[in-house]
Amino acid sequence: MTKSNKNKTVVIAMSGGVDSSVAAAILVEQGYNVIGITMKMFNFEEVGGNVHREASCCGLDAFNDARMVAVSLGIPHYILDFSEQFGREVIDNFVDEYQNGRTPNPCVVCNQKIKWSELLKKADALNAEFIATGHYARVEYNHESKRYNLHRSKDADKDQTYALWGLSQESLRRTIFPLADMTKKEVRSFASSRGIKTATKEESFEICFVADNDYRRFLKEQFARSGVNPEPGDLLFNGKIVGEHDGTPFYTIGQRSGIGAHGEKVYVTEIDPESNSVHIGKNHDLMKTELVAKNINLISLEKINGEIPVQAMVRYKDTPAQATVRAAADGKIRVVFDAPKRAITPGQSLVMYDGDKVVGGGVIEAAL
């Protein structure tokens, strides 16, 4: 036991997967007082797609796995219902964004407004100094800038900083990432060596509340519940009507499926809910060099002065590209890439890096 951690309490989010299980075990071995919390985010009967196999992160299997790991570690464990907040902040936002022609990133919203915001409230209620998760990322304090910085994890393939750009300085100050210096292989090896039940558990890659990975099915059911009926409209190629789309919410920039055959490879290049039209074009029509982003959260910097060189990502698993960022009107930023970037999509996250350090991020408003 590490003596300096003996009286420090940590609330850890336990999803029932191997990552959060190992994170909890590491904290116990480091001497913290650890409290495990599993967050129930939604009800399967309300999201559909997997109602007879609740095996994902919010299913009964996950709850049971988390509880069994907590028992084996000798720590208290609670299941807390955040489904009302999750529905309001994440699911409603997801549906609204698609309805307005944008492609959202629900994990970013969930991390910022549910996992951290709500978990910190619960930590305060339990007199816990810190919260922890099984994310692959690192927090470091910079004494010169007096800011908490977010850095990439040791495992580049598993790094999750792209989805964490929305965390505030206060959130980072109180966060521990026990897996920062571990690879996924090392995590599984650690779990096996300690006899942790979830050591070989498979990962889930779909959006948690769209368990069948069919977001169009999900949107149709959500629209039906709320009385929304997306109308078919014009499919335009070079300004000419070449077909009919099924409703603007069912398309995203760069999409090839569902737009018919046109004698060559074509993709969705623009979605316009106001005119109820979807534009298609060739691959070169997807290449853009500039974007404007809103809802900016800066991490390593307090503000952007002049022009700053960064490496920017415009989607999860994107390859960081060299770019220059500068402040724009209304608290937005403008990013210019050194080389054209493909399929910059409104609603997705822009995340800026300086090496392995996250400069900050925002939501893409428009590609230029």
N, C-alpha and C positions, 0 to 999 in steps of 0.2 A: 504493500500500500504506500502511495506517495503521501507523506505527512502533510504537505502543503495543500492537498486537495481534500483532506479528511472531513472538513466541516462545510464543504461547498456542495450545494445541491444543484443537480442538472435534471431538467425535464427532457427526455428524448422521445422523438416521434418514432414509433415502431410500427412499420407497415406490415410486418409478417414476412418480409423478405430477408435475404442473407445480409444485405448491406447494413440495414438498421439494426439487425440482430448483433452483428459483429461490432458495430459502433457502440451499442449498449454494453457489450462485454468488455470492450477496451476501457470504457469509462469506469466500470466497476473495478477492473484491475488497476486503474490509475488512482483509485481511492475516493472517487466522488460518491456522494449520496445520490443514487440514480432513481428516478421515477419514470417508468415507461408509460407513454400515452399513445393509444391507437385512435386515429381520427376517422370517424365514420362521416364520409363526405356526401353520400347520396343513397337513395333507395333504388334497388334494381328494378322494382316494378314501375318506377317513374321514368327510367331512362331506357328500358327495354334492351333487346339484343342479346341478353345473357341471363334471363330470369331464372332458368333452370340449372345454371352452373355458376354459382357465386364463388368463383375461384380467384378473382382478381384482387386488387389491393383493398377493396372495401367489402369483400365477401366474408362469409362465415369462416372459410378455411384460413383466410389471412388473419382474422381476429384470433382464432384458436392458436395458430402458429405463434403469433406475437405473445399471447398469454403464456404459452408453454415455455417459450424462450425466457420470458421474464421470471417465471417460477424457477427455472433451472439456474438463473443468475441470482436468485434470492432478492429480487427487487419488486416493489409494488407496481401494479399495472392497472390502468384504467382505460376504458373505452368511452370516448366522448363524442357526442353527436353534434357535428358541425354542418349537418345537411342543409339547414335553413340558410346559413351564411354562404355556404358553397353554391347553393342554388341561385342565390341573389347575385353574388359577386362573380362567379365563374360560368355557370351554365347559362344564365340570362345574357351575360356578356358574349359568350360564344355564339348564341343564336342571333343576337342583335348585330354582331359584327358581320356574319355571313349575310344577313338580311340587307346590310348596307354596302355590300360588294367588297368586303374585306375578309382576309383569312387570318383568324386570331391564333394566338399561342396560349392555350388555357393553362399550361404549366407555369408560365411566367406570372399570370394573374393569381393562380392558386398559391404559389410560393410567397408572393408579396402580401396578399390580402387575407389568406387563410392560414397557411402553415406557420408563417412568422407572426403575423398580427394576432391571430387567435391563440397561438401557442404561447406567446409572450404574456398575454393576459392571464392565461392559466398558470404560467410560471409565477407570475406576481401573486396570484391567489394562494399558491403553494409555498411562497417565500423562497423560490428558487432563483439563484443568481444567473444561471445560464440555461440555454436550450441547446439541443444537439440534434443532428439528423445524420442519415447515412449517405448524404451527398458527397460526390467526389469534387472537393474544392478546398481552398485554404484561406484562412483569414490571418492577416498580419497587420500589426500596428506600425505606422510610419511616424517616428518621433519628429522628423523634420516638418512634415506637412500636418502632423497631429490629426491624421485621418486613418481610419481602419480600411485597409485595402483587401480586395478580393483577388486571389491568384488561382491560376489553373492548378489542378491536382497532379500528382506524380504520374497517374495513368492517363495519358493523353486521349486514349480511345474512350475512356469512361468520363472524362472531364465534363462537369455539369454547370460550369460558370455561365454558359450562355443563358440558362434559364433562371439565373440568380441576380441578374443585373438590377432588378428593382428593389433590392434590399437597402434599407436606410443605414446610416451610420450607427444609430442606436441598435438596430437589429444585428449588424455585424459585430458590434462591441460585445454583445451577449451570446454570440453563437460559437459553438465548438463543432468542428468537422473532424471527427476521429479518424476518418479514412483518407485524410489529405495526403499522407505519405505512403499509401498502399496501392497496389494494383489489384484488379479484380481477382487475379489468380491467387495473390497473397491473402485476399479476404476469404476466399473459399478454403484455402489451406488453413488459415487461422480458425475458421469455423469447424473444420473437420477435426483439427487437433484438440479442440475444446468440447467436442461432442455436441455442437449446437445443431438443433433439429433442422434448421433451414440451410445447412451447408451446401446441399446440391439442388436446392429449389431453383426452378427455371425463372428467368426474368420475364416481365411483361413489358411490351413496347408500345401497345396501343394507348390512345387517350383513355384514361381510367374509366370515365363515364360513357365511353363508346366502346364497350367490351368486344363487340364483333367487328370493330374497325370500319364500320360502314356509317360515315358521318352523314351521308345523304339520307339514309333511313332514319337516323336520329333526328335530323332537322325536320323531315317530313312529319314525324310523330309529334315533335314539339310545336310545329306550326299548327297542326290539327288541333292540339290542345288549346291553343290560344286563339283559334279562329282565323289564322293567317293563311292565305291561299296564294302562294307565288304564281304569277301568270307566265305562260310561255311568251316569248318575244322574239325580236329579230336577231339573227346571227349574221354578223357583218364581216365581209372580207374585202379589204381595200375600199371600204365605204359602200359596198354593194351588198344587198340582202342575198345570202346564199343558203339560208335555211332558217330553222326555228330552234331556239333553246328551250329548256324545260323550266326555266326560272333562274334568275341571276344568283340566288343563294347557293346553287348547286355547282358553282364553277369557281375555279381559282386560277391565278396567273400561272402560265406554263403548262396547263392541263391539255392533254391530247384526247382523252376519252370523252365520249358523249357529244362530239361536235361534228360528227359525220365524216364522210370521205370526200376529199376535194382534189384528188389526183396528185397530191404531194403532202409532205409532212407539214402540218399546221398546228398551232397552239393557241390557247386563249391568251390574248395580249392586253385586254382591257375589259372591265366589267362596269357597266353604267346603270345602276338601279333607277336613276331618275328617268332615263329614257327607256328603261327596261330592255337594254340591248347588251349583247356580248360580242366583243370584237375578237377576231382571230387573225393570225398572220404567220409569217415564217419565223424561223429561229432568230434571224438577225433583228427582227422586230422586238424581240425580248431583251436585247442588249441595251443597257442604259449606263450612263456614267455618273449620274447624280441622284440624290434623294433628299427629301425633307423628312425629318422625324420629330415627333411630339412626345409629350409625357416624359421628358428627359429626367433621368436620375444619374448624377455624376457620383462616382465613388472615389477615385484617386485624386480628383480635382474638385475644388470648391466651385470654380466657374471656368469657362473657356475664354481665354484672352487671345485675340488674333486668330491665326490659323495653327492647328495642331496636327502633326502627322500621327496616324493611327493605323492599326490593322483591323479591318471591320468585317463582321459576319452579318449576313442578312437572313439566315435561317439556321436551324439546328443542323449540325454536322457540315456546315458550310466551310469552305477553305478561307481563312482570313485573307483579305486582300488589302493592299496598301492604299490608303486614302488620306484625304485632308479634311478636317472638320472645322467649322467655324459657327459662331452663334448666329441665329437668325431672329426674325421678329417673333413676338409673342412667346418667348421662352423656348422656341424650337431650335433645331440645329440643321445645318446643311452639310452634306457629306459629298465630296467629289472623289471618285475613284481614279486611280492612275490608269486603269484599263477598264473597258466595259464589263459590267457585271450582268449576269443572266437572271431574268425573272425576279427582279426586285418586286416584292409583293406587299401592298398596303395591308396593315394589320399585323404583319410579322414583326419580330423584334430586330432592331439594329443593335449590335453589341460591339463596342470598340475596345481594342486591346493595345497595350504598350508592352510588347513581349508577352510574358505570361500573366501580366497584371491587367485587370479590368479597369478601363478608364471610366466607362459608364455605358448607358444604353438608352433606348427609347423605342417608341412604336413608329414604324414606317407609315408616313402619311401619304407620300406620293413619290413616284419615280419620275425623273426628268430627263 
